[in-house]
Amino acid sequence: MRTIIFIISLFITSALVFTLNRSIPSSGESIPPLGKFLNPFTGFWQNKTDDKLISETLSMTNLKEAVKIVYDDRLVPHIFAENELDLHYAQGYTTAKHRLFQMDLVTRLASGRLSEILGSELLEFDKLNRRRGIAWAAQNAVIAWRQSDQYPKLEAYVKGVNDYINSLSPKDYPLELKLLGYEPEQWTDYKTALFIKNMADVLASREEDIEATNALDVLGQDAFDFIYPEYNPKTSPVIPADKKWTFKNSKESPDQPTDKNLSSHPKRITPKMPKGIGSNNWAVSGKKTASGYPILCNDPHLNLTLPSTWFEVQLHCPEFNVYGVSLPGIPGVIIGFNNDISWGVTNVGHDVADYYRINWAEANKESYFLDGKIKPADIVIEKIKVKDQETVLDTVKYTVWGPVVFESSDQQDLALRWLGHTSSTPNELSTFNQLAKAKNYDDYYKALQHYTCPAQNMVFASREGDIAMRVQGRFPIKKKEQGRFVQDGDQTANAWSGYIPYEQIPAIKNPTRAFVSSANQHSTAPDYPYYYNGEFEQFRGRILNRILGKMDKISPDDMKALQNSSFSIKAEEALPLLLDLINTDDLDETDQLFYEQLKEWDFKYKAESVAPILFEKWFKLFYAATWDEVFQNKKAEGLDMLGPEEWRTIALLKEQPDHKYFDLIATNKKETAKWLANMTFKEMSNEIQIMDNENEKLEWYQYRDAAIKHLLRIPDFSRTDLKVDGCGDALNAVRGNGGSGSLNGYGPSWRMIVAFKKDGIDAHGIYPGGQSGDPSSFYYDNMIDDWAAGNYYKLNFLQSADELDQDALFIQNLEPTK
């Protein structure tokens, strides 16, 4: 069946294939690549990987001792080695075997090399990534890593990847490489650094400096402060609000404001990282579980792709035995457990990327003013290869703050100071290696000292009974509001004031409430001695803490249900307020039907429900009408403006329904929240009726259009229209495209539940995809339907290589060359 689908897919997508993958030799004659792709000896036909899952013994020149790899029935490799270096070598070899194209593409993206294989349409994207200094950050990381005594483990991983690559002939290349017509490159430590910096870019580069600066300039200080408060009083922070801080800010007074004297509107001319990337994690003490032992849960929310973000693996050697998920291109297990502890991560969300306005000293923009003196910029000429075209040169200027990302016609451009540029330490990669070996809380505490960026809420649980949470990362010490706005770059006084000491980073161990949790909300209550800003989730953390606080005698099944909860506290708080304002006497028959559906709704975003569509459309219309002052200015000025938070809209609706912001600026009347609620309800009803008349099915999962798309957006290598519960504000934070059909969905990229027992570990997990990166394989997307249904697989945490021999899918023995 897969073969038939592939052949059909080729014809459906032939225009795309030809456009992106035409080959122009030196003679000038154009040759379409489909001939090579369909070649029966080297083309697509050779990629039926499921036919090659056979037990085998291979001789490897870079091994010291024998390694045994046992694959279970989901193609999860359980790697057993006699020493750490061989283990990391085998992990590199195995990961490349299943995810080589993914590894290649992600590193090309990070380094600004996509147009080299995809053509000129990606040129501006490549320029932006180079100007943002991601490759520079990776280069700095490699310099740091090579100073560490842990570096040989990365070298072993790199050798494993390359030994797999070198074993390939053209007929064995991944399908996508054949489709695009290029060969795999050798892996390097630099490529691993690019992979890590790409994750840091996804998780720790969001900022709203330009949008906030524009909003402040247009609206004024008083309106800005009213519309955009930094802290929601209803927040239930990661570290419980009753935590007492025994230290003071070591560098700056948090009450000292930053300079906001800016003279012109900075315009963002390129797309930003999307909102909505988040996660949940928590651990409950044995005091709240049926077994008397802790349970740890984690579900990181990321862009959902095929191949999947994660690669499931077990790593076993005399020094440790660890199970979990890895990132293809990085050695070790990122989220997982061993016999004694378990850990998981969610994104912290602190703003560690600040823009500085550069005041150039001359027209050629090669030197700039700093502290009253003229300082030369470092000039880097980026050479960008473009498929079928001449190489493009781009000049990037590096300042004391970082690279100049945005240039304009005036003399004031924007340079980026991003923590990821210079955050790497020599032992950065040892964090997860040390966690794999950890046996208790002290080991966990020591392991995290080397972890810097992207900052993560690191949850912990141990067989001994301890639970903990650390808001782990390197965090700049800032003045009040520093980093909210574009800053003047001509004074070093505007720099960060060092970093928060490790022992003063927010953390909690064994709290009295008997659980720890995070869902991307604020790290602390406002009394934390250090100022920080960022993007924080406002709803999931509150519902998570509410439910966990009430639970008792908790079982793993209870935790599965909680991870899959589709309940929205946003809907719970906003919808009753809106419904109370509706004048039911003015509703026609259809309006009345929608009103009753919303009134009876339980605030759960079930896949086949209609009510979520009604609420989301209504709330979106009401939100836009309320903040017309913001959006009208955005349209009139052509500026990117900061959007008010949804929680602020709900609070204003509840507390001040007659406030001036409910008055529409386009009319001479004085509108109120009641008037807007009735107007937008009618608009929503009309839009839904139009959808119905056009035979659009009114079910939440279809309206949301959740999709898991192939990295090259090839339709028949993707999965769309997924029938799954949830929304971005629910714990099951599946986000779709809202009918746009162009982007991937977001959501739980890995669900894991680890329950300690007296005599072992009961662990379950699943992610939306499959272990194989080959679209022809059964194991490419075999877990998606179970993931959508909220099911889990028992994780085969082996203590010896022989446990699965009889039930193994296949076994691979790697032996050193004699």
C-alpha angles and dihedrals in degrees: 000000000000091000092052091049091050093052091049089046091055092059094042092052099032093114091054092045094050094045096049099034110037115138122220113189124201091267089067094239113136115229120184113227095226091090091061091040092055095041105131092218103044106009139082094310090070092061099078091120097174088070088061100055096114132136112259145163119227131191113227125191094202097056125098098191138011121285126200121204116192117191118206126210093281093052092256109154118224104198119202118188136166095228139019098252093054089046093055090043090054091046090054092047093047095045092051090049091062105024109029097127092048091051091050096046097048093052091047089052093050094047096045098251104123095106087060089071103017103041140240095319087078095047097099090047090052091048091052094050091049092047090051089059101236092142090047089053090052091050090052090049093054091051089054096044094053089063092062129093085222092066095094089068090060090045089055091051090050091050090052092053092048095046088057092047091048091052091062128097120197091267089060097051116120114272094248093054089055090047092052095037104234138115128242117260127225114271119241140181086255091060090052087051090051090053091052094046090049089057089047089051091051094046107028110029101076115121135154099204095128096042093047093046091052092048092050093049094047101039102032131234099286095049091043092053091048097047098039112040111170099223132047108217089215092060117128099203129215091249107049113258092237091065109122117219114218097192140061132228103283099208118018138024106251088217094062105103124223121241113269098175099131124158108200142028113265110213123211106223100182136052121273131221106280123256122240101059104136146125146209129230135163144157127208123206123239085252088074101037131087091231097049090237128101124267121206124198133186136173114171113202114219142147104297113229143160116264088043125245093242135056115203116223147154119219119197131178135137090275098053148349114215136168131191142081129318134195111244105249098029124086121235136024117299099190119021151081145260130201093287111028143021131203140184140179143225128180116266097206100209113154107249097158117083131177121221125197109234117216104206119213096213142016096262090060096225098126133032142195118266123169091341094308133098115249124188118234120231107247119214121184109211114208109206117191113213123198112255092355140084120279113272121222121212125182115222120189120209120206134182086273097048137267122344102245103174122042126184140177094268127070096259116083131165126254123192125231103192124173090220091066094071107008100102119111129196092255097040092118093049093072096085093037089056092046089054088057097040121120103178147004094285091056090049091050092051094045093057095055090086096049115101118151141060089028112230136188097239111205119197139190131173139197087240088067103255123135125187147164129207125188088220126195144075109290125192119231106239139185116242110295092000108150095026092095140029107277132212109261098200095085127062086206086079091064124106114274098233127281135301109263115254094243091053096053110115111271142149134197126194097343119200092250087066097232140074124205146167135188102170093281125136112306095227146000115273092265092075104121096234126068118232135165134192146115113310132180114241107195116030095060092053096051092043093054092043093055097040090049091058098042126099137170087028121195130191088255089058088054092050090054091049094051088052096046112134095189116129121207088192090062091043091057102035105039100060090049091053095044091052089061096054118110099218092192089071096054122107122214095276093043089052091052091053091045092054092047091054093044091054095043118118094210092250118134099221117179096241097038124116098197095075090059091051093049097043093050092046095047092047091052092045091048093051092048092048095052097039088129089065098042096042090055090046090055096041097047096037089232135141103244129192111255116227115248117260091233088058090054092052093046092051091048091053100040105032111019090163095053119136092247090071088061112097111233092209094066136060092226126091107245124194135197088267092055092047092048092054094043094049092043088059090047090051092049092051092049092050091049090052089052090050093048089052089054094248107157111242101220122124098235092053095046091049092047097205110196140178105206133191114256090250092045092242102165099217092048088055137074119226140173092037114193098225136137125234144060138221093273095050126080087249087062101188109160123190135188098266089234096311092116093197107091137054121258122250127222148102103349093183129010116201132175119183118187117185118218134187092255103029146321131300105205130174132178148154140178132198102259137025141274096256123078092202113100090209091063127096086222093059097088105355095126099051099090093048090047091051090050092052095249127146138205125227108246113234101226101183126199094195136021092242097062094086101032095111094044099035119129087219140325129231120199117197114196130184115253110255 
